Amino acid sequence: MKCPVCRATYRSPDGNRGSEVIKVTSPDPPSPIPAPLNCHRCGVDLSPLIHLYDQAIWCYRHAIQALQAGNYPVAISWNHQALALYRNNADFHALEGHLWALQGEFQSAVLAWQKARQINPQHKTTNVYLEALDKVVEG
């Protein structure tokens, strides 16, 4: 995760970066972060941004659970909430592509996977899906 003011990569107090900021495992939505967590470079309080990110992860995990249960409309709804809270996560876009593909909407799926690849060019799942589609189109 990057600081919106100075673009420095956020490091949590325990030294983690990016998507490893806080792992949300509770079935309850994350509660607000009580103490400010400041950018190491410019000192801006990143607590509200981190809280939004935690909520987005919580929604994403519910989307995964709904997908595994075969409840696609609920999975789509949860993933849309995750994307509304935090759009710069390749996993959220990759799941969006997966859900589009399951509905037969391959153009929308490709656009979502390309967005995931744009955010993270090394995103393994996205690259596998796009390569498989390329093979189908070529073959």
N, C-alpha and C positions, 0 to 999 in steps of 0.2 A: 504494500500500500504506500502511496506517495502523499506527502504533505501537499495540500492544495495551494499553499502560499509559496513555498520555496522549491517544491518538487523533490525534496530529499526523501529517500526511502525510509519509511517508518520502521523503527526497531523498538519492540516492546521492552519493558524493563529487564526481562530475562534474556534479551538478545535476539529474539525471533524476528523475522521479517515477513512482510507481505501477508499471504493467506494463512500464515501460522500465528497470527496475532492472538486470537482467542478461539479455542475450540469449543463450540456450543454442543453439548450432549444432552441437555435437559429437555424434557417435553414441553416445558414452560418457556415463553419468550424471554429473552435476556433482559435482566433488569438494568437500569441505567448504571453507568460506571460512576462510582462515588468520587474518586479522586481524579484530578486532571492528569491526562497523559500528554506530555508536551513533545513537540518536534525537537529533536536533538540539535537541529541547525538554527531554526528561527524562533523556537520557543512557543509557537502557537499551540493552543489547547486543541488536541485532536480527539478528545473524548466523544464529542457528538458524532464525528465521522466513524469512529471505531464502534460506537453503539449501533449506528445504522448498518455497518458491515456485519456485526453480530446478528442483527435481526434478519439480514438478507441470508446469511448462512443457515439460520434457523428455518426460514421459509424453504430454502433449497433442500434441506434434509427432509422436510415434510413432503416436498415434491418427489424426491427419490422414493420415500416410503409409499406414496400413492402410486407411483409408477410400478413398483415391485408388486403391489396389490392388484395391478391391472386397472386401476381407476384413473384413466387418462385425463378426463376433464378436471378432476381435482389436482392432479399433478401439474397440468397446464396452469391452473389458477395459482397454485403455490409458487411455481417458477416465475410467473409474471410478477408476483409480489416481490420475489427476490430481485428480479431485474429492475423493478421500479425503485427499489431501495439502493441498489448498487449495480451499475451497468458495466463496470470494468472488471468482470470476472469471467474468464474463459469457460469455466465449468458451467456457469449458468447458461451461456449461449450454446454450449455443446448439448446440454440437456434440452434446450429449446429446439435445436435441430433434430435431436432424437425423437422428441414428441411430434414434431411436424412430419417426420418420415413415417412414424407409426400410423399417421392419419393419411398417408399417401400424398402429402403436400411436399414434393421433393424440391421444388424451386425455393420455397420458404426454408426448408431444411438446409439447403446448400448455403443460402444467405446467412443463416444463423451460424453454421459451421465456419464460414469464411470470416465472420466477425470474431468467433472464438480464436481462429488462427491468427487474425490481425492482433488480438490482444496478447496471445501467447503462441508464437510460431512453433513451439515445441510441444504443443498440446497433443498428446498421443492419441486419444480417442478421436478427436476431430480429424487428425491426419489419416487415421485408419478409415473413417467413414468417407472422407473425400477421395481417397485413393480407390476405395471399393466402387464408388460411384463412377469414377473415371474409367475403371475397367469395364463396368457394365455398359457405359456409353460407347467405348471403343469397340467392344466385342459384339 
